[in-house]
Amino acid sequence: RERPKVIVAGYTAYPREIDFAGFAAIAQEVEAYLMVDMAHIAGLIAAKVHSDPVPHADVITSTTHKTLRGPRGGLILCRQADRWRPTEKKNLAQRIDSAVFPGTQGGPLEHVIAAKAVAFKEALTPEFVTYQKQVVANARQLAEAFMAEGFRVVSGGTDNHLVLVDLTPFSVFGQEAVELLDAVGIHTNMNMIPFDERKPADPSGLRLGTPALTTRGFGETEMILIAQLIARTLRRPTEGEKSTIAAEVLELTKRYPIYPALT
């Protein structure tokens, strides 16, 4: 019934593996382009711990930070041939190039290009694969630990780096949860959950990710501790209890400094 020109596959808070082949089959049926936004999962895809959209998509966009662990920036990949407009004077890649420059972008930032090159080289190493596997293992353990604390985890777990937590059982919601956790040194992102009846400015969920924690050296044992610290904080502790939690958070971060060589 619907005949879209473009189908977009990509999410900001989807904790399960995306079926790119399924999206491609739908796009083929309705003669639509398939555009994949892999910003959140590019690192997982590079390490082959998530399915690859390249065989299926017409266009792929991504950031170069997030799981790819590079500088803030982006990239666009595409097929050269245009399967739906093959007689166009310019192919798909040429039209995208023209839209980017001079259409929307000016001078290149050489330092960012250099940083991207370093990130791409790192993504080719065995160590990067090990890192991404640990990112997923940590996320799965974090989800299990939240459920053990009485939270509802959207979809009952995760296949990637994200955990989406429903705060409703605790009768605390997005904005208050963020403020409570900020006060003890835990910085989080409030997020809508499926069929959320609350407004985006104060939703029912928290979105958490494990890439930065994993980079610092946190493992599955620490994921359990983090879930416990968050649960204790969201039970509205006394000021004295908050101070105790904050001290435990600080001790945990000291164990895994961002720059060990500088400590």
N, C-alpha and C positions, 0 to 999 in steps of 0.2 A: 504493500500500500504506500509506504513512504519511499521516496527516491532521493536520498541525500546525495550531495556532490562529494562530501568528505566525511569519513567516519574517523573519529579520534579514539585511540586506545591509549589510555594513560591516566594515572590518578595521583592524588597527593596523600591519600590516607587509606590505601587498599592493601591489606596485609597478606593477600594470597597471590599465587603465581598467575600471571595473565596468559590467557589462551590466545596467542597471536594468530595461530592457524584458524581458529574459529572466527575471529574478527575478519581475517582475510577472505574466508569463504562467504561471509555476509557481504563484504565490500564487492566481491566479484559478482555476486548474484544481482546486486542493484546498480552495478557499474559505477561505483564510487571509488575515489582514492582512499587508501588507508594511510592515515598519519599516526605514527606511534610517538608518544611523548614518554621517553624512558628516563627522564631527569632523575627520578628517585632511585632507579634500579640499574643505572648504567654500569656501575662497578660490579654488581652481581652478574650482569650479563657478560661483561668482559672476562670475568673469572669462570664463566660457564656454570654458575650455580643457579641461574635462572634461564628460562628458554630465550632463544635469540629471535628478535623481530626482523632481522635483516632479510631472510628469505621471503618474508610475507608483506612487508610494508613498501609503499611508494615513497614515503618521506618519513624520516626519523629525526626528532629533535631531542636535545638533551642539554642539561647544564653540565659543566665540567667539575663542579664541586659535588656536594652530597656524597653518595657512595663511591663515585669515581675518585674522590679525595684530591682534586686538583684545585686550581684557582677559580675564583668566581668568574664565570663566563659561560659560553655555550657553544654548541656545534649543530650543524644540520647535515644529515646524510640523505641521499635520495638516489633513485634510479635515474639513469640518464635518459632512457627512452620513456615516452609518455604513452601508456597503454590505452588511454581513453581519447587522447588528442594527438595521434601519431603524425598528422599532416601539418602541425604547427611549425612555423619557420624556426622557432627556437625550441630545443628540447626542454625537458622538465628541469634539468640541472641549470641550464642557461637562464631560464626564467626565474628560478630561485636566486641565482647569483645577481641578476639585475635588480630583483626586489630588495636584496640586502644592501648592495652598493650599486648605484648611489641612492637607492630608494630610502633606506632607513639608517644606514651606518656610514660613518666617515673614515677618519684616519685609523689605521690599525694600531693596537697597543702592543708594541714588541715585547715588553716584559711579561704580558699575559700570554702571548703566543709561546714564549720560552717556557713559562710555567706549565702550560698545557703539554708541551713536548715532554717535560719531565714526568708529568702525571701519566701520560700515555706510555712512556717507557716503563714506569713502575707497574702499570697494569699488565705488562707482558711477563712479569716475573713470577716464579713459583711462590714467592713470599706473599704476593698480592692475592693469589688464589687461596692460600692458607688464611690470610686475613679475612677475606670475604666469607669463607666457610665458617670462621669463628663469629663473624657478624651475625650470621643466620642462627648459629647455635646459641648465641647469647640472647637473641630476640625470642627464640622458642622457650628458653629457660625463663626469661623475664615474663613471658605470657603465662607460663605454668605457675610461676611464683605469685603473680597477681591473682590468678584464679584461686590459689590456695589461701589467699588473704581475704577472699570473699568478693572480689571484683568480678564483673562480667566482662570478658574480653570478646570484642566483636569478632565473629566467625569462629570463636573457640580456639584461637591460636594464631600462628603466622607462618608464612613460607619465606618471608624476606626479612628486612631489617626493621620493620615497623610493628608496633603494637598499639592498637586502638582500644582504649579502656573506657567502659561505661561506668560513670561515677554514681549513677542513680542509687545503687544499694547503700551508698554512704550518705545520701541526702546532702551532698555537697556538689556544686556544679562548677563549670569551667573557670569563671573569673575568680571566685573565692578559692578554688583549688590552686590556681596559679599563684595567688597571693600567699596562701598558707605555705606552699612549697618554696616560694622565693625567700620567705622569711628564714628558712632553715638552710638555704644554699642549694636547693634543688630547682633547676630552671627547666620548665616544661612548656608545652604548647597546648592550649585548649583547642578542642576540635569538635565539630559536629559528628554525630554517630548516625547510622541509618535510621530513618523515620524519626529523627529528633524533633520533638515538639517545642524545644527551646530555640531562642534566637541565636544567630551566629556570634553575636557579641558576648553571649554567656551560655555556651552550649552544654551538653550533657557529658562530654567526653574529654579525655586527654590523649594526645598522640605522642608516643615516645619512640625514639630510635636508638639503635645500638652502635652505629659506626664510630662516633667520636669516643665513646666509652671503650670500644674495642681497640681503637688506635692507641689509647693510653695504657692498654694492657689488662683491662678488666676482663674477667672470665665468667663462667656460669655461676660460680660461688658468689661473686659480687652481684650478679643479677638478682639472686635471691635476697641478698641484703638490701639492695636498692628498693625492691618491691616492698619489703618490710618497713623500711624507713618512710616510704611514701604512704603506706597504709597507716602507720602510727601518726603521721602528720595530718592526714585527712580525717582522723577521728577527733579532731579539735582538741589537742592536748593543752595542758596548763602552760603558763609561761615557763615554769621550771622544766617541764618535759620538753618544750620547744628548744630550750637551751641545750639540753642533753642530746637531742636529735641533731642540732646544728653542730655540736662538737663531734658527734660520730661521723657526720658528713665530711667535716673538715679532715678528720683523721683518715678517712677513706681516700680522699683526694691527695693527701700527702703521701699515701702509700704508692700512688700511681701519678707522679708529677708529669706535667705536659712536656717539660724539657728536663729529663733526668740528669743530663750533663751539667746543668746549671744549678742543681740543688746541692 
